[in-house]
Amino acid sequence: MIVKTEDSDFLRDQSNYALINSNINAYNLYKQQRKQQYDFSNVQQEIDMLKTDISDIKNMLGILIQRENNGSTNK
């Protein structure tokens, strides 16, 4: 059996005492905010991966330039 609570946005299921959110607009807003947070987190991870990749490429280029310079002085 479902009963009303003091807060009009919630109902209580008497069989297991669970609170049920009855405010559909608040729930949809919560889902939208959660998706935005998830999307932001994914973009942030991709940017971090790109920074790491660029750093690795710079290090490899530095090693190649160093080898080239060392090779030209030994000739």
Contact map, one row per residue, 1 for C-alpha under 8 A:
111000000000111000000000000000000000000000000000000000000000000000000000000
111100000011110000000000000000000000000000000000000000000000000000000000000
111110000011110000000000000000000000000000000000000000000000000000000000000
011111110111000000000000000000000000000000000000000000000000000000000000000
001111110111000000000000000000000000000000000000000000000000000000000000000
000111110000000000000000000000000000000000000000000000000000000000000000000
000111111100000000000000000000000000000000000000000000000000000000000000000
000111111110000000000100000000000000000000000000000000000000000000000000000
000000111110000000001110000000000000000000000000000000000000000000000000000
000110111111000000111110000000000000000000000000000000000000000000000000000
011110011111100000111100000000000000000000000000000000000000000000000000000
011110000111110011110000000000000000000000000000000000000000000000000000000
111000000011111111110000000000000000000000000000000000000000000000000000000
111000000001111111000000000000000000000000000000000000000000000000000000000
100000000000111110000000000000000000000000000000000000000000000000000000000
000000000000111111000000000000000000000000000000000000000000000000000000000
000000000001111111100000000000000000000000000000000000000000000000000000000
000000000001110111110000000000000000000000000000000000000000000000000000000
000000000111100011111000000000000000000000000000000000000000000000000000000
000000000111100001111100000000000000000000000000000000000000000000000000000
000000001110000000111111001000000000000000000000000000000000000000000000000
000000011110000000011111000000000000000000000000000000000000000000000000000
000000001100000000001111111000000000000000000000000000000000000000000000000
000000000000000000001111111100000000000000000000000000000000000000000000000
000000000000000000000011111110000000000000000000000000000000000000000000000
000000000000000000000011111111000000000000000000000000000000000000000000000
000000000000000000001011111111100000000000000000000000000000000000000000000
000000000000000000000001111111110000000000000000000000000000000000000000000
000000000000000000000000111111111000000000000000000000000000000000000000000
000000000000000000000000011111111100000000000000000000000000000000000000000
000000000000000000000000001111111110000000000000000000000000000000000000000
000000000000000000000000000111111111000000000000000000000000000000000000000
000000000000000000000000000011111111100000000000000000000000000000000000000
000000000000000000000000000001111111110000000000000000000000000000000000000
000000000000000000000000000000111111111000000000000000000000000000000000000
000000000000000000000000000000011111111100000000000000000000000000000000000
000000000000000000000000000000001111111110000000000000000000000000000000000
000000000000000000000000000000000111111111000000000000000000000000000000000
000000000000000000000000000000000011111111100000000000000000000000000000000
000000000000000000000000000000000001111111110000000000000000000000000000000
000000000000000000000000000000000000111111111000000000000000000000000000000
000000000000000000000000000000000000011111111100000000000000000000000000000
000000000000000000000000000000000000001111111110000000000000000000000000000
000000000000000000000000000000000000000111111111000000000000000000000000000
000000000000000000000000000000000000000011111111100000000000000000000000000
000000000000000000000000000000000000000001111111110000000000000000000000000
000000000000000000000000000000000000000000111111111000000000000000000000000
000000000000000000000000000000000000000000011111111100000000000000000000000
000000000000000000000000000000000000000000001111111110000000000000000000000
000000000000000000000000000000000000000000000111111111000000000000000000000
000000000000000000000000000000000000000000000011111111100000000000000000000
000000000000000000000000000000000000000000000001111111110000000000000000000
000000000000000000000000000000000000000000000000111111111000000000000000000
000000000000000000000000000000000000000000000000011111111100000000000000000
000000000000000000000000000000000000000000000000001111111110000000000000000
000000000000000000000000000000000000000000000000000111111111000000000000000
000000000000000000000000000000000000000000000000000011111111100000000000000
000000000000000000000000000000000000000000000000000001111111110000000000000
000000000000000000000000000000000000000000000000000000111111111000000000000
000000000000000000000000000000000000000000000000000000011111111100000000000
000000000000000000000000000000000000000000000000000000001111111110000000000
000000000000000000000000000000000000000000000000000000000111111111000000000
000000000000000000000000000000000000000000000000000000000011111111100000000
000000000000000000000000000000000000000000000000000000000001111111110000000
000000000000000000000000000000000000000000000000000000000000111111111000000
000000000000000000000000000000000000000000000000000000000000011111111100000
000000000000000000000000000000000000000000000000000000000000001111111110000
000000000000000000000000000000000000000000000000000000000000000111111111000
000000000000000000000000000000000000000000000000000000000000000011111111100
000000000000000000000000000000000000000000000000000000000000000001111111110
000000000000000000000000000000000000000000000000000000000000000000111111111
000000000000000000000000000000000000000000000000000000000000000000011111111
000000000000000000000000000000000000000000000000000000000000000000001111111
000000000000000000000000000000000000000000000000000000000000000000000111111
000000000000000000000000000000000000000000000000000000000000000000000011111
